[in-house]
Amino acid sequence: MEPIRIDEVMGRERYGAAREAVRRRLIEHKRRRRVAVGEHVTFLFEDRATVWYQTQEMLWVESITDLDAIRHELEVYNALLPGPDELSSTMLIEITDQSRIRAMLESLLGIDRAVTLEAGQTRVPGVFEGGRQTGTELSAVQYVRFPLTAAAREAMVGGEPMVLVIDHPGYRARAVLPEDVRASLARDLGEPAAAAAAVRYVRDGR
């Protein structure tokens, strides 16, 4: 997937004026990219629109206007984009009871070896970004990639069921990807122009 270019970034004044409308469109876009697996884990599959928004929000919140600093933020967030024949997701462990957060995260240590994506008859193990887990601590935000084999890609593009599975002693759950999510991910692989169009829609509403 092509990285976000600096000419796609909105200036601070223009973004401030459009920010609320952009947020509403991004929420709509994320609905077709988000999958809950059980009660506490959610996957958001990243694409150019989600990465563009994260970059734009960081520039806004941190009041970043220097071009070199903007290029740096683009480099950081573009790293979230999927490579060829790959899906890239942010996995969020969501615990609303503050008193349970530490204990639950500790109970999920090793979850990086417990996530798979089933595409048709093919199982694709999730590949977690390093540095977000130690022997005693686990971050509630994880970055997970699914490198697709030819068979997995064919199954996904061909419309076969896709299932996210977590098989961990402390958390066992599975979720069939809704059809609109599967179709959105399939377009990422088969229609490169769709990724650029998603940014235009979220940014400009067209």
N, C-alpha and C positions, 0 to 999 in steps of 0.2 A: 504494500500500500504506500502510495507516494506521501512523503512527509509534508507537513504544513509549511507553506512558504511565508516569508515575511510579508509579501505583498497581500496575503490573505488576512493579515491581522488588522483589526479596526483601530483607529486612533482613539485616544482616551475620551475625548469629547463626544465623538460619534458613538462609541460603545456605551458611554454613560446614558445617552439619550435613548438608546435602543435596548438597554440591558434587560428590562423587565420583559419585553416582548421576546427577546432572545431566550431568556430563561424558560418562558412558557413553551416555546418551540422545542427547546432541548429536552424538557420533561416529556413531551410527546414522542420525540425521537428515541429517548432512552427506554420508553415503554416497550419498544420492539427490540431491545438489546439486553433486557434484564430478566434474570431467571432466579427465583427463590428455590433453594434446595433445603427442605426442612424448615424449621422455625427460625433458625438463627443465621443461616448462611445465604448470601445473595451473590450472584455473579453478574457483573456488567461487562458485556463484550464491547471492547473499545473499537472505534473507527475514527476516521478523520474528523467527524463532527464532534464526538465526545472529547477528543484530544484538543481540537481547536478551542472548545469552550473552556476546558481546564486551563489552557494557556492564557486565554483572554481574561479569565477571572483572576488568575495570579497577577497578571499585569495591572489589572484594575485595583485589586486589594493592596498590592505593594507599591502602587503609584509608579510603576516602571515605565519610563519613556526613552531611556538611552538605548540606541540601536544595538550596541554590543550586548547589553543586558537582555534585550528582547531576543536576540539570537541565542543567547545562552538558555533562556527559558524554553524556546522552541526545541533546542537540542534535548533538553531534559524530558519534555513531554512527548516529543516525537518518538522517543524510545519505547513508549507504550504501544505504538502501532504494530499490528501484526505483520510478519514477514510473508513471503510467498508461501502459499499452501499452509497457512497457519492461522489459528484463531488466538486472540490475545484478550485476556479478561482481568478485571480487578475483582478479587474475591473479598467480600466484606463479612466479617463476623460481627453480627449486630446483637448486642446484649443490652436491654433497656434497664435491667436491675443493676444499679451501680455496685451493690454489695456482692454481686456474683461474678463480676467481670474477671477478676484475677483468677479465681478458682476455675472458671469455665475455660479460659484461655489455656491454663496449665493442663486441663483435661484433654485439650485438643493438640498437644504437642505431637508431632509426627503426622499431622494431617497432610503434609506435603507429599506423603507416599500413599495417600488414600483417595485421591480424586482422579476419576476417569470420565471420559466422554465416550458414550456408545453411539456410533453412527452406523445404522444398519446392524450388520453382524461384526463390525470392527470396533475394538476397544482402543482408545487413545489415552495413554496416561498423561495427566497434567504435569507440566514442567514448571516448578515454582522458582521465582527469582530468589537468589541467595541473599543472605544477610538479614532476613526478616524473621529468623527463628534461632534461638540458642538452645542449649540443653535444658533451660529452665523457663524461658520466656518465648512467647509467640505474639507477633504483631496482629492486631485485629484487621489490618489491611494487608492483603497478599496479592501478588501479581502472578498470574498463571497463564501459561501458553499451552496450546494444544497443537503440536505439529502433525498435520494430517497426512496419512498415507494416501496413495492413489485410490485405494478402495474406500477409505473414509470420505474423501472428497467426493467421489462419485456417488456415494450413498447420500451425502448431504445435499448435493446439487440435484440429485434425482428425486428428492422428496421423501426419502425413507426416514423413519422416526429417529430422533436424536435424544439421548438421555444423559443427563449429568448425574453422576453417582459419587457419593461420599461413603466409603466403607472403612470407618475408623471405630475402634472400640468405644470411644466416647461420643460418637455421632455417626449414625447410619441413616442415610436418607437418599432419595433419588427423585428426579423431576424430569418429566418429558418436556422438551422445549416446545412451547406453543408454536403453531404453524407460522405466525407472523414473525417470530424470532428466527425460526429455521430459515424462512425465506429471506430475511434481512441478511443473515450470515452467508447464505448461498450467493446472494448478489455481490457481497464483498469479494467472493472468489471469481465469479463469472462475469461481472460487469464493472470494470474499473471506473467507468464514468460515474457510477452510482455513488461512489465515495465522495467525489468532488461535488456532486449535486447535493449530497446531504449537508455539506458545509454551507453551500449557498443558501439552502432552505433555512437552516438554523440561524445563519447570520443575517440574511436579508428577507426571509419569508417568501422566497420565490425559487 
